[in-house]
Amino acid sequence: MIVGLLLSASIALTGIGPDGMVHEDDTVTICQELAATETETEWHWDRTYGSDDWYIAHVMMAEAGYTNKTERKYVGSVVLNRVDDERFPGTIQEVISQPGQYSTYSDGLFYMTVNGSWTSCDYWNPTDECWADAEELLDQWYRTGETMLDECYVWQSRGLQGSGGFRSEFGQWFGYS
């Protein structure tokens, strides 16, 4: 978009001079001025209840909690792969809350555990490591459209699901269809 803006601005403002020639010096100056006024958009993580970041971090913690970075990112990757797959809902929240898909969501573990113990709080916060894992994974997905697992991996469970896949070192099956 910036390139189109710069191109159209330079053509409109440069035009053809009285001698019938395009004056590239003017084009460069205009483009440099426009580029100097552009600022790169900063990405801000949103850890508030209901945000994509919040949902991904919480499902990663609920499903793979205190395992390791790889296992948590596998769980998050399955969610993001589902968002990109036409067979599943198109948002992170809809994928996680889809009936019958994530037992930790439907049975309340997603909201009601602290360090593996039941609590009466409305929701709990993932560890700092889990937040960092979620943010790394989302950053990669937002920038490249890729996750830690190939896009065909859309199943994750303690039991066999999909037409193939692998069992992780912590006993979860990550399957594809």
C-alpha positions as CSV (number, residue, x, y, z in Angstrom):
1,M,0.0,0.0,0.0
2,I,2.8,2.4,0.9
3,V,4.5,1.6,-2.5
4,G,1.2,2.4,-4.3
5,L,0.8,5.6,-2.4
6,L,4.4,6.6,-3.1
7,L,4.0,5.7,-6.8
8,S,0.8,7.5,-7.3
9,A,2.0,10.6,-5.3
10,S,5.3,10.7,-7.3
11,I,3.5,10.4,-10.6
12,A,0.8,12.9,-9.7
13,L,3.3,15.4,-8.3
14,T,6.1,14.9,-10.8
15,G,4.2,14.6,-14.1
16,I,5.9,15.6,-17.3
17,G,7.9,18.8,-17.3
18,P,7.7,21.6,-19.9
19,D,10.4,19.8,-21.8
20,G,8.3,16.6,-22.1
21,M,10.4,14.6,-19.8
22,V,9.7,13.0,-16.4
23,H,11.9,14.6,-13.8
24,E,13.2,11.8,-11.6
25,D,15.0,14.1,-9.2
26,D,11.6,15.5,-8.2
27,T,10.2,12.0,-7.9
28,V,13.0,10.9,-5.6
29,T,12.6,14.0,-3.4
30,I,8.8,13.5,-3.1
31,C,9.2,9.8,-2.3
32,Q,11.8,10.5,0.3
33,E,9.6,13.1,2.0
34,L,6.6,10.7,2.1
35,A,8.8,7.9,3.4
36,A,10.2,10.1,6.1
37,T,6.6,10.8,7.4
38,E,5.6,7.1,7.5
39,T,6.1,5.3,10.8
40,E,6.1,1.6,11.2
41,T,3.1,0.2,13.0
42,E,4.0,-1.1,16.4
43,W,2.5,-4.4,17.5
44,H,1.0,-4.4,21.0
45,W,0.2,-7.7,22.7
46,D,-3.2,-7.7,24.2
47,R,-3.4,-9.9,27.3
48,T,-6.9,-8.7,28.3
49,Y,-9.7,-11.2,28.7
50,G,-11.2,-12.3,25.4
51,S,-8.3,-11.2,23.1
52,D,-6.7,-13.7,20.7
53,D,-3.5,-13.5,22.9
54,W,-5.5,-14.3,26.0
55,Y,-7.3,-17.3,24.3
56,I,-4.2,-18.8,22.8
57,A,-2.1,-18.5,26.1
58,H,-5.0,-20.0,28.1
59,V,-5.6,-23.0,25.9
60,M,-1.8,-23.6,25.7
61,M,-1.6,-23.5,29.5
62,A,-4.8,-25.6,30.0
63,E,-3.8,-28.3,27.4
64,A,-0.1,-28.4,27.9
65,G,0.7,-26.2,31.0
66,Y,3.8,-27.3,32.6
67,T,5.2,-29.5,29.9
68,N,7.6,-27.5,27.7
69,K,7.7,-24.8,25.1
70,T,7.5,-27.2,22.2
71,E,4.4,-28.9,23.5
72,R,2.6,-25.6,24.3
73,K,3.4,-24.3,20.8
74,Y,2.1,-27.6,19.2
75,V,-1.2,-27.0,21.0
76,G,-1.4,-23.4,19.9
77,S,-0.4,-24.4,16.3
78,V,-3.3,-26.8,16.1
79,V,-5.7,-23.9,17.1
80,L,-4.2,-21.6,14.5
81,N,-4.2,-24.3,11.8
82,R,-7.9,-24.8,12.5
83,V,-8.5,-21.1,12.1
84,D,-7.0,-21.3,8.7
85,D,-8.9,-24.5,7.7
86,E,-12.3,-24.0,6.2
87,R,-13.7,-27.0,8.1
88,F,-13.4,-25.1,11.4
89,P,-14.6,-21.7,12.6
90,G,-12.6,-18.7,11.5
91,T,-11.5,-17.1,14.8
92,I,-9.3,-18.3,17.6
93,Q,-12.1,-17.9,20.2
94,E,-14.6,-19.8,18.0
95,V,-12.1,-22.7,17.4
96,I,-11.4,-23.0,21.2
97,S,-15.0,-22.8,22.3
98,Q,-16.4,-25.0,19.6
99,P,-18.5,-27.7,21.3
100,G,-16.8,-31.0,21.7
101,Q,-13.3,-29.8,20.7
102,Y,-11.4,-28.7,23.7
103,S,-12.4,-30.5,26.9
104,T,-10.4,-28.1,29.1
105,Y,-12.7,-25.4,27.7
106,S,-15.9,-27.2,28.2
107,D,-15.1,-28.7,31.6
108,G,-13.9,-25.4,33.0
109,L,-10.2,-26.3,33.5
110,F,-9.4,-23.6,30.9
111,Y,-10.8,-21.0,33.4
112,M,-10.5,-22.5,36.8
113,T,-7.1,-23.9,37.6
114,V,-4.1,-22.4,39.3
115,N,-0.9,-24.6,39.2
116,G,-3.1,-27.6,38.6
117,S,-5.4,-27.1,41.6
118,W,-9.0,-26.1,41.4
119,T,-9.8,-22.6,42.5
120,S,-12.9,-20.4,42.6
121,C,-11.5,-17.5,40.6
122,D,-13.2,-16.6,37.3
123,Y,-10.0,-17.2,35.3
124,W,-6.3,-17.8,35.8
125,N,-3.2,-16.4,34.3
126,P,-0.7,-18.6,32.3
127,T,2.9,-18.5,33.4
128,D,5.3,-15.9,32.0
129,E,6.9,-18.7,29.9
130,C,3.5,-19.6,28.5
131,W,2.7,-16.0,27.6
132,A,6.0,-15.7,25.8
133,D,5.4,-18.9,23.9
134,A,2.0,-17.8,22.8
135,E,3.3,-14.4,21.7
136,E,6.1,-15.9,19.7
137,L,3.7,-18.3,18.0
138,L,1.2,-15.6,17.2
139,D,3.9,-13.3,16.0
140,Q,5.1,-16.0,13.6
141,W,1.5,-16.7,12.4
142,Y,0.6,-13.0,11.9
143,R,3.8,-12.3,9.9
144,T,4.1,-15.5,7.9
145,G,0.8,-17.4,8.2
146,E,2.8,-20.4,9.5
147,T,2.8,-22.2,12.8
148,M,5.1,-24.7,14.4
149,L,3.3,-27.6,12.8
150,D,2.4,-28.1,9.1
151,E,-1.0,-26.7,8.2
152,C,-2.5,-30.3,7.9
153,Y,-2.2,-30.8,11.7
154,V,-5.6,-29.9,13.0
155,W,-6.1,-32.5,15.7
156,Q,-4.7,-32.7,19.2
157,S,-5.8,-35.2,21.8
158,R,-4.7,-37.9,24.3
159,G,-6.0,-40.4,21.8
160,L,-5.6,-41.1,18.1
161,Q,-7.3,-38.6,15.9
162,G,-7.0,-37.9,12.2
163,S,-5.5,-40.1,9.5
164,G,-1.9,-39.8,10.7
165,G,0.4,-37.9,13.0
166,F,2.7,-38.3,15.9
167,R,2.6,-38.8,19.7
168,S,4.6,-36.1,21.6
169,E,6.9,-36.9,24.4
170,F,4.2,-35.9,26.9
171,G,1.6,-38.3,25.4
172,Q,-0.5,-36.0,23.3
173,W,-1.4,-37.1,19.8
174,F,-1.1,-34.4,17.1
175,G,-2.9,-35.6,14.0
176,Y,-3.6,-34.6,10.5
177,S,-6.4,-35.4,8.0
